[in-house]
Amino acid sequence: MTTTAPHPLVAGARRLADGLLAPSAQHVDQHVVPASHIDAVRRSGLLGVCAPEEYGGAGAPDPVAREVAEILAGACCSTWFVQTQHHTPVRLLTKAEPGLPARERLLRPLATGELLAGIAYAHVRSASRTPVRAATERGGVRFDGTVPWYTGWGLNDVMLLAGVTEADEVVFAFVDAREQPGLRPSPPLRLAALTAARTVSVKLDALWVPGDAVVLRTPREEFARLDLPRSTNTSPAVFGVARAALDLLGDTPDERRTADALRARLDEVRTRAYALADHPVPHEHVEERLALRTRAYDLLRAATAAAVVSGGGRATSLDSPAQRLAREGMFLLVQGQTAPVREAHLAALAGL
C-alpha cells in the first residue's frame, strides 16, 4: 500500500482518514457529506494532487494519486466520491491549450482547492440516447435536457457540463453549480449507497453558456476513444473499500486465514492493474484491463461478504461498517460503467 518514495500527500490523506473520515463514516452514510469534510480535503492540498505546480497544485505522479484515492475511499466512500469528481476537470484543463479562457480562469483556483468542481457528463457515454443536447447560440452554447446524475450538489462551486450537438460533437463547458435560469436541480436522490454524496438530477432548459466557458469540442467517437482507458482501468476505490472490509475481520484463525488470502489476491490484481494503467499506450491491452477490473470486482465482493459473515447478525445493523462497505462495494460495481465494462462483467459472471 505504500509508494516507493512516500509522498507528503499520502501521509496527509492517512491523517485525514484516521482523524476525521473513518471515525465519522457511519454518521455521514446516514446523513450527508458535511461541508467541513470538504473543507478538510481542501486544506490538505489533496484537490491539487495531480494539478500542475505552476498553477498551485502538487504535480504528483499517478501512483500517489491512486494511493490517496484508496485511502480516502476506504475511510469514507461518500466523501471520496464527492472529491474525486474534481480531478477530471483539473486534468482536462491541464491538457487544454495555454491561453484558453476557461483554463486561465479556473485552473489555478481548482488546483489550489479554492474552488471545487463536479462533473455532469456521464450521460455522454451512452450511445443509445442523448439526454443533453448542445447547440451553438449567440456566440455561446445552449444546453437542453436532463443530466441524470450530478454528485456534490451544494458542495461544488462549478460543474463540468457536456452535451451533444446535432453533428454528434461533444461540447464541454463550465457552469456555476447553483440553481439559475435554465438550470434546476431535483431533490436529492435516495440511493442504496452513497446517498450522502448529495446526488441530484439536473434539468436544463435553454441554459446558455458563454463561449469563453467552453473548454473542449470533440467528435463523440473521439470522446469514446479517449474515454476507453478511463473506463476499463480498475478504480483505486475498489482496492480501498476491499481493504477496509478485510480490516474488519477478527482474530480467529479462520478470519485471519480468509483475510490473508484475499489480501494476497488483491495485491496481485492491484499490481497488474496499475501496471496497465501506467502503460505508455493507453488503448492497448483493453481485454486484459477489463479482465482485471472484473477480477477486482470479484475480490471486492468477497471482501465485503467476508466482513458481513464475520460480523454475523450485527453486521446488518446500520451502525455496522460491514453493511456500509458492502453497499459501497455494490455502488462501485456500476460507478463509471460503460457498455464494454458491463458486457465484460456480465460475461465473466455467466462463466461462474
C-alpha positions in Angstrom: 0.0 0.0 0.0 3.0 2.4 0.1 4.6 4.2 -2.7 8.3 3.6 -3.4 9.0 7.2 -2.3 6.5 8.3 0.4 4.7 11.5 -0.6 3.5 14.1 1.8 0.0 14.0 0.3 -0.2 10.3 1.1 0.7 11.0 4.7 -1.8 13.8 4.7 -4.5 11.5 3.3 -3.8 9.0 6.1 -4.1 11.6 8.8 -7.3 12.9 7.3 -8.7 9.4 7.0 -7.8 8.3 10.5 -8.6 11.5 12.3 -11.8 12.6 10.6 -13.2 10.5 7.8 -13.2 7.0 9.1 -14.5 7.9 12.6 -17.5 9.7 11.2 -18.2 7.4 8.2 -21.2 5.7 9.7 -22.8 9.0 10.6 -22.1 10.5 7.2 -23.5 7.5 5.4 -26.9 8.0 7.1 -26.9 11.8 6.5 -24.8 13.8 4.1 -21.2 14.6 3.4 -20.7 17.8 5.5 -19.1 20.9 4.1 -16.5 20.5 6.9 -15.2 17.3 5.3 -14.7 19.1 2.0 -13.0 22.0 3.8 -10.6 19.5 5.4 -9.9 18.0 2.0 -9.2 21.5 0.6 -6.8 22.3 3.4 -5.0 19.1 3.0 -4.0 20.0 -0.6 -5.5 16.8 -2.0 -7.7 18.6 -4.5 -4.5 19.6 -6.4 -2.8 16.2 -6.2 -2.3 16.0 -10.0 -2.6 19.7 -10.8 0.5 21.5 -12.3 2.8 23.0 -9.7 2.9 26.3 -11.7 -0.8 26.6 -11.0 -0.6 25.9 -7.3 -1.0 22.1 -7.5 1.2 19.3 -6.2 2.1 17.8 -9.6 2.2 14.4 -8.0 2.6 11.3 -10.2 -0.3 8.9 -10.8 0.8 6.3 -8.2 0.5 8.9 -5.5 -3.0 10.0 -6.7 -4.1 6.3 -6.8 -2.9 5.7 -3.2 -4.6 8.8 -2.0 -7.8 7.7 -3.6 -7.6 4.2 -2.0 -7.1 5.8 1.4 -10.0 8.2 1.1 -12.4 5.6 -0.3 -11.6 3.1 2.3 -12.2 5.7 5.1 -15.4 7.3 3.8 -16.5 6.4 0.3 -19.1 9.2 0.1 -16.5 11.9 0.8 -14.1 10.3 -1.7 -16.8 10.2 -4.3 -17.6 13.9 -4.0 -14.0 15.0 -4.2 -13.0 12.5 -6.9 -15.2 14.3 -9.4 -13.0 17.3 -9.0 -9.9 15.7 -10.6 -11.4 15.1 -14.0 -12.0 18.9 -14.7 -8.5 19.6 -13.4 -6.9 17.1 -15.8 -9.0 18.4 -18.7 -7.9 22.0 -18.0 -4.3 20.9 -17.6 -4.3 19.3 -21.1 -6.2 22.3 -22.6 -4.3 24.8 -24.8 -2.5 27.5 -22.8 -4.4 30.8 -23.1 -7.8 29.2 -23.3 -10.0 31.5 -21.3 -11.6 28.7 -19.2 -8.1 27.3 -18.4 -6.7 30.6 -17.3 -9.7 31.5 -15.3 -10.3 28.2 -13.5 -7.2 26.0 -13.4 -5.4 27.8 -10.5 -8.4 28.1 -8.1 -9.2 24.4 -8.8 -5.6 23.3 -8.3 -5.4 25.1 -5.0 -8.8 24.0 -3.8 -10.2 27.4 -3.7 -13.0 26.0 -5.9 -14.4 22.5 -6.0 -15.7 21.1 -9.3 -18.2 18.4 -10.1 -18.9 16.6 -13.4 -22.1 16.3 -15.4 -21.1 14.3 -18.5 -21.5 10.6 -17.7 -24.6 10.6 -19.9 -22.4 11.2 -23.0 -21.1 7.7 -22.6 -24.5 6.3 -23.6 -24.5 5.6 -27.3 -28.2 4.7 -27.4 -29.6 8.0 -26.1 -28.6 11.7 -25.8 -30.3 13.2 -22.7 -28.5 16.5 -23.1 -28.3 18.4 -26.3 -25.9 21.3 -27.1 -26.3 23.9 -29.8 -24.3 27.0 -30.8 -26.3 30.1 -30.0 -25.4 33.8 -29.7 -21.6 33.2 -29.5 -22.0 30.6 -26.8 -23.7 27.2 -26.3 -27.3 26.3 -25.3 -27.9 23.2 -23.3 -31.3 21.4 -23.1 -32.2 18.1 -21.5 -31.7 16.3 -18.2 -28.4 15.3 -16.5 -29.4 12.0 -14.8 -26.7 12.1 -12.2 -24.8 15.0 -10.6 -22.9 14.5 -7.4 -21.9 17.1 -4.8 -24.8 19.5 -5.2 -24.5 22.1 -2.5 -20.8 21.4 -2.1 -19.4 22.1 -5.6 -18.7 25.5 -6.9 -18.6 24.7 -10.6 -19.7 21.8 -12.8 -18.2 20.5 -16.0 -21.2 20.0 -18.2 -21.3 18.2 -21.5 -23.9 17.9 -24.3 -24.0 16.5 -27.8 -24.7 18.6 -30.9 -26.8 17.5 -33.9 -23.5 16.9 -35.7 -22.6 14.4 -32.9 -19.9 16.6 -31.4 -19.5 16.6 -27.6 -19.2 20.1 -26.1 -17.7 20.6 -22.6 -18.2 23.8 -20.7 -18.0 25.1 -17.1 -21.1 26.3 -15.4 -21.7 27.6 -11.9 -23.1 24.8 -9.7 -26.1 26.6 -8.5 -29.8 26.9 -9.4 -30.1 29.6 -12.1 -32.3 30.4 -15.1 -32.2 27.3 -17.3 -30.7 25.0 -14.6 -32.8 23.4 -11.9 -31.8 20.5 -9.6 -34.1 17.8 -8.4 -34.4 17.0 -4.7 -31.5 14.8 -3.5 -31.8 11.3 -4.9 -32.3 8.5 -2.4 -29.9 5.7 -3.3 -29.0 2.3 -1.8 -25.4 3.5 -1.3 -23.7 6.9 -1.2 -26.9 8.9 -0.8 -24.7 11.1 1.4 -22.8 12.3 -1.6 -25.6 14.7 -2.5 -26.5 13.4 -5.9 -29.3 15.1 -7.9 -30.5 15.1 -11.5 -30.3 18.5 -13.2 -33.0 19.8 -15.6 -31.6 22.1 -18.3 -34.0 24.3 -20.2 -32.3 26.7 -22.7 -29.3 27.1 -20.4 -27.0 29.5 -22.2 -23.2 29.3 -21.5 -20.8 31.9 -22.9 -18.2 30.8 -25.4 -15.3 31.5 -23.1 -16.7 28.9 -20.7 -16.2 26.1 -23.3 -13.1 24.0 -22.7 -13.4 21.3 -25.3 -15.3 20.3 -28.5 -14.6 16.9 -29.9 -16.4 14.3 -32.0 -18.4 11.8 -29.9 -16.4 9.0 -31.5 -13.2 10.6 -30.4 -14.5 11.1 -26.9 -15.4 7.4 -26.7 -11.8 6.6 -27.8 -10.2 8.8 -25.2 -12.6 7.6 -22.5 -11.9 3.9 -23.1 -8.8 3.7 -20.9 -10.5 5.6 -18.1 -13.5 3.3 -18.1 -11.6 0.0 -18.5 -8.9 0.6 -15.8 -9.7 -0.5 -12.3 -10.7 2.3 -9.9 -8.4 2.6 -6.8 -11.6 2.9 -4.7 -12.2 -0.8 -5.3 -9.0 -1.7 -3.5 -9.6 0.9 -0.8 -13.0 -0.4 0.1 -12.0 -4.0 -0.2 -9.1 -3.5 2.2 -11.3 -1.6 4.7 -13.6 -4.6 4.7 -10.9 -7.0 5.3 -9.6 -4.9 8.2 -12.9 -5.7 9.9 -12.2 -9.4 10.1 -11.4 -10.6 13.6 -8.6 -12.6 15.2 -10.0 -16.2 14.8 -7.8 -18.5 12.7 -10.5 -18.7 10.0 -10.9 -15.0 9.8 -7.1 -14.4 9.7 -6.7 -17.0 7.0 -9.5 -15.5 4.9 -8.2 -12.0 5.3 -4.6 -13.0 4.4 -5.7 -15.0 1.3 -7.9 -12.2 0.0 -5.2 -9.5 0.7 -2.7 -11.5 -1.3 -5.0 -11.8 -4.3 -5.9 -8.1 -4.0 -2.2 -7.2 -4.1 -1.6 -9.3 -7.2 -4.5 -7.7 -9.1 -3.7 -4.3 -7.9 -0.1 -4.6 -9.1 -1.1 -5.8 -12.5 -4.0 -3.3 -12.9 -1.8 -0.3 -12.0 1.0 -1.5 -14.3 -1.5 -1.4 -17.2 -2.9 2.0 -16.1 0.7 3.3 -16.4 1.2 1.6 -19.8 2.6 4.2 -22.3 -0.1 3.2 -24.9 -3.4 3.6 -23.0 -5.5 2.0 -25.7 -3.6 -1.3 -25.7 -4.5 -4.4 -23.7 -8.2 -3.5 -23.3 -9.3 -7.1 -22.8 -6.7 -7.6 -20.1 -7.7 -4.3 -18.4 -11.3 -5.4 -18.4 -10.5 -8.8 -17.1 -8.5 -7.3 -14.2 -11.3 -4.9 -13.4 -13.7 -7.8 -13.3 -11.4 -9.8 -11.1 -11.0 -6.8 -8.8 -14.8 -6.7 -8.5 -14.9 -10.4 -7.6 -12.4 -9.7 -4.8 -14.3 -6.7 -3.6 -17.5 -8.7 -3.3 -15.6 -11.5 -1.5 -14.0 -9.0 0.9 -17.3 -7.2 1.8 -19.1 -10.6 2.1 -16.4 -11.8 4.4 -16.8 -8.7 6.6 -20.6 -9.3 6.8 -20.1 -13.1 7.5 -17.6 -12.3 10.2 -19.9 -9.7 11.8 -22.9 -12.1 11.9 -26.3 -10.6 12.6 -24.9 -7.4 14.0 -23.4 -6.7 10.5 -26.9 -5.9 9.3 -27.3 -3.0 11.7 -27.0 0.5 10.2 -24.3 1.1 12.9 -22.1 -1.6 11.4 -19.4 -0.6 8.9 -19.7 -4.1 7.3 -23.1 -3.4 5.7 -22.0 0.1 4.7 -18.9 -1.3 2.9 -21.0 -4.0 1.3 -23.3 -1.3 -0.1 -20.4 0.9 -1.2 -19.0 -2.2 -3.0 -22.3 -2.6 -4.8 -22.1 1.1 -5.9 -18.5 0.6 -7.2 -19.7 -2.2 -9.5 -21.5 0.4 -11.6 -19.5 3.6 -11.0 -18.0 4.7 -14.3 -19.7 1.8 -16.1 -19.7 1.8 -19.9 -21.2 -0.8 -22.3 -17.8 -2.7 -22.7 -17.4 -2.8 -19.0 -20.9 -4.1 -18.4 -20.6 -6.7 -21.2 -17.3 -8.0 -19.9 -18.6 -8.2 -16.3 -21.7 -10.0 -17.3 -19.8 -12.4 -19.4 -17.5 -13.2 -16.5 -20.4 -13.7 -14.2 -22.0 -16.1 -16.7 -18.9 -18.2 -16.5 -19.1 -18.7 -12.8 
